Amino acid sequence: MLDSSASFVDMNKKRRSGNNEDADASFFSEAMKDVRPLTKGDKVTHQSRRPKVKFQPEYDNFEPTFAEPSIDGDIGVEESLFFNSGGLQQSQIKKLKRGQFVIEDTLDLHGMNREQANLALGIFLDDAQQQGYRCVNVIHGKGYRSNDNVGVLKSLVNYWLQQHPGIVAFASAPPKDGGTGALNILLRRK
């Protein structure tokens, strides 16, 4: 690590004048002087770009939030989803589909069964509305491990969200936010 920004500026000036190869080598050597290789005992942390999921529902007193659909598992793994409850302007729809709203919280449903996912989704959406969030992200997965390449949880989430009175619209997320395995959801303000 460099001791001060002044030394960095001085090295850059040297680099621009004279022999660039020698200047590059000395610049690199100076920049790396305090760097040491990682050892097995070193603790390495990774900073995620995604906001931390602060939501962890309790399942002790399970009570389904949404009704079960009569048909489930009918949405393909790569199929994009979109729903608009009405009244959303075309510019807002485009913005939602492009993933241009700020995602204020995320729920990951991976590994949950339908009952857990049902409860978690209901609690998450109610909590997000109470917090005044406008856009949230729900990761439901694509359903690659299911039979016939149909996403059972994906289909259920699609159905449940259309029944929720707090949903303005939702669309499959852009690839950076989960693609067809996740939804960006616009919420009604309380």
VMD Tcl script that draws the C-alpha trace (Angstrom):
set ca {
  {0.00 0.00 0.00}
  {1.30 3.50 -0.78}
  {2.26 5.73 2.11}
  {0.78 8.91 0.70}
  {-0.85 10.28 -2.40}
  {2.20 12.49 -3.00}
  {4.44 9.47 -3.65}
  {1.87 8.15 -6.11}
  {1.86 11.47 -7.97}
  {5.69 11.56 -8.02}
  {5.89 8.03 -9.43}
  {3.34 8.87 -12.10}
  {5.41 11.90 -13.19}
  {8.53 9.69 -13.44}
  {6.55 7.17 -15.42}
  {5.48 9.72 -18.02}
  {9.03 10.91 -18.65}
  {12.00 8.88 -19.86}
  {12.08 5.11 -20.23}
  {8.51 3.87 -19.71}
  {9.56 0.25 -19.16}
  {11.89 1.15 -16.24}
  {9.37 3.63 -14.88}
  {6.60 1.00 -15.06}
  {8.74 -1.55 -13.24}
  {9.68 0.89 -10.47}
  {6.08 2.12 -10.24}
  {4.85 -1.46 -9.86}
  {7.59 -2.34 -7.33}
  {6.77 0.72 -5.22}
  {3.05 -0.02 -5.33}
  {3.60 -3.66 -4.31}
  {6.23 -3.14 -1.59}
  {3.81 -3.83 1.30}
  {1.91 -6.65 -0.42}
  {2.44 -10.21 0.82}
  {1.01 -13.51 -0.42}
  {-2.08 -14.90 1.30}
  {-1.51 -17.79 3.68}
  {-3.92 -20.46 4.90}
  {-4.46 -18.57 8.16}
  {-5.50 -15.31 6.47}
  {-9.15 -14.34 6.66}
  {-10.52 -13.29 3.26}
  {-13.83 -11.45 3.00}
  {-15.88 -10.77 -0.08}
  {-17.97 -7.61 -0.46}
  {-21.18 -8.45 -2.30}
  {-22.73 -5.94 -4.70}
  {-26.19 -7.05 -3.68}
  {-27.75 -5.55 -0.58}
  {-27.69 -7.94 2.35}
  {-30.92 -9.79 2.85}
  {-32.03 -8.69 6.27}
  {-35.27 -10.59 6.07}
  {-35.43 -13.99 7.79}
  {-39.01 -15.12 8.47}
  {-40.06 -17.36 11.34}
  {-41.88 -20.54 10.36}
  {-43.06 -21.69 13.80}
  {-46.71 -20.68 13.42}
  {-47.15 -21.25 9.71}
  {-50.31 -19.93 8.21}
  {-50.50 -19.66 4.41}
  {-50.59 -16.10 3.16}
  {-51.85 -16.75 -0.35}
  {-54.33 -19.23 -1.79}
  {-52.97 -22.19 -3.72}
  {-53.55 -22.11 -7.48}
  {-55.51 -24.94 -9.04}
  {-52.72 -25.43 -11.61}
  {-49.08 -25.11 -10.64}
  {-45.83 -25.73 -12.47}
  {-46.98 -24.39 -15.83}
  {-44.30 -21.72 -16.41}
  {-41.11 -22.71 -18.23}
  {-37.67 -22.19 -16.69}
  {-36.60 -19.54 -19.22}
  {-39.99 -17.86 -19.57}
  {-40.11 -14.15 -18.67}
  {-42.90 -12.94 -16.42}
  {-44.74 -9.63 -16.42}
  {-47.82 -8.40 -14.58}
  {-49.41 -4.96 -14.35}
  {-52.38 -4.43 -12.04}
  {-53.33 -1.37 -14.11}
  {-52.62 2.32 -14.05}
  {-48.86 2.07 -14.56}
  {-47.54 4.41 -17.24}
  {-45.72 2.94 -20.23}
  {-42.48 4.70 -19.24}
  {-42.66 3.09 -15.79}
  {-43.28 -0.34 -17.35}
  {-40.17 0.06 -19.54}
  {-38.17 1.20 -16.54}
  {-39.31 -1.84 -14.53}
  {-38.54 -4.30 -17.35}
  {-35.06 -2.78 -17.79}
  {-34.31 -3.00 -14.06}
  {-33.89 0.75 -13.66}
  {-35.66 1.06 -10.32}
  {-33.47 0.98 -7.22}
  {-33.92 -2.38 -5.51}
  {-34.40 -1.64 -1.84}
  {-34.54 -5.20 -0.48}
  {-34.18 -8.79 -1.70}
  {-35.73 -12.10 -0.70}
  {-34.16 -15.38 -1.83}
  {-36.60 -18.30 -1.86}
  {-34.01 -20.93 -2.90}
  {-34.25 -24.06 -0.80}
  {-37.72 -23.30 0.56}
  {-40.70 -25.57 0.08}
  {-44.01 -24.09 -1.09}
  {-45.33 -23.49 2.44}
  {-42.16 -21.73 3.58}
  {-42.00 -19.69 0.36}
  {-45.67 -18.70 0.73}
  {-45.16 -17.45 4.27}
  {-41.81 -15.80 3.58}
  {-43.15 -13.95 0.55}
  {-46.22 -12.66 2.41}
  {-44.20 -11.43 5.39}
  {-41.51 -9.94 3.14}
  {-44.00 -7.96 1.03}
  {-45.89 -6.68 4.07}
  {-42.63 -5.65 5.74}
  {-41.39 -3.94 2.55}
  {-44.63 -1.97 2.31}
  {-44.39 -0.97 5.97}
  {-40.84 0.26 5.31}
  {-42.14 2.36 2.41}
  {-40.08 0.51 -0.22}
  {-41.03 1.09 -3.84}
  {-39.14 -1.76 -5.57}
  {-37.99 -5.10 -4.20}
  {-36.43 -8.20 -5.75}
  {-37.62 -11.78 -5.14}
  {-35.40 -14.62 -6.28}
  {-37.54 -17.70 -6.95}
  {-35.12 -19.67 -9.11}
  {-35.79 -21.03 -12.56}
  {-36.76 -24.57 -11.70}
  {-34.01 -26.49 -13.49}
  {-34.23 -29.30 -10.91}
  {-37.96 -29.80 -11.39}
  {-39.61 -32.30 -13.70}
  {-40.27 -31.33 -17.33}
  {-38.34 -28.03 -17.00}
  {-41.25 -26.21 -15.40}
  {-40.62 -23.90 -12.48}
  {-43.07 -24.91 -9.75}
  {-41.97 -22.22 -7.28}
  {-41.71 -19.71 -10.14}
  {-45.33 -20.48 -11.11}
  {-46.53 -20.24 -7.52}
  {-44.79 -16.90 -6.93}
  {-46.28 -15.57 -10.17}
  {-49.76 -16.60 -9.00}
  {-49.32 -15.37 -5.41}
  {-48.04 -11.95 -6.48}
  {-51.03 -11.39 -8.77}
  {-53.32 -11.97 -5.76}
  {-51.49 -9.54 -3.44}
  {-53.23 -6.15 -3.12}
  {-49.93 -4.32 -2.53}
  {-48.45 -5.18 -5.93}
  {-48.53 -2.55 -8.66}
  {-46.51 -4.57 -11.19}
  {-43.71 -7.07 -11.52}
  {-41.37 -8.22 -14.27}
  {-38.60 -10.75 -14.67}
  {-35.37 -9.13 -13.56}
  {-32.54 -8.24 -15.92}
  {-29.64 -10.74 -15.94}
  {-27.62 -8.76 -13.36}
  {-30.46 -9.13 -10.83}
  {-31.35 -12.77 -11.46}
  {-32.84 -12.86 -14.96}
  {-35.81 -15.18 -15.40}
  {-35.05 -16.66 -11.97}
  {-36.07 -13.47 -10.16}
  {-38.67 -10.73 -10.22}
  {-38.42 -7.00 -9.68}
  {-41.63 -5.93 -7.95}
  {-43.17 -2.47 -7.70}
  {-45.15 -1.97 -4.51}
  {-48.07 0.30 -3.73}
  {-47.29 2.98 -1.20}
  {-49.12 2.57 2.11}
}
mol new
graphics top color blue
foreach p $ca { graphics top sphere $p radius 0.5 }
foreach p [lrange $ca 0 end-1] q [lrange $ca 1 end] { graphics top cylinder $p $q radius 0.2 }
display resetview
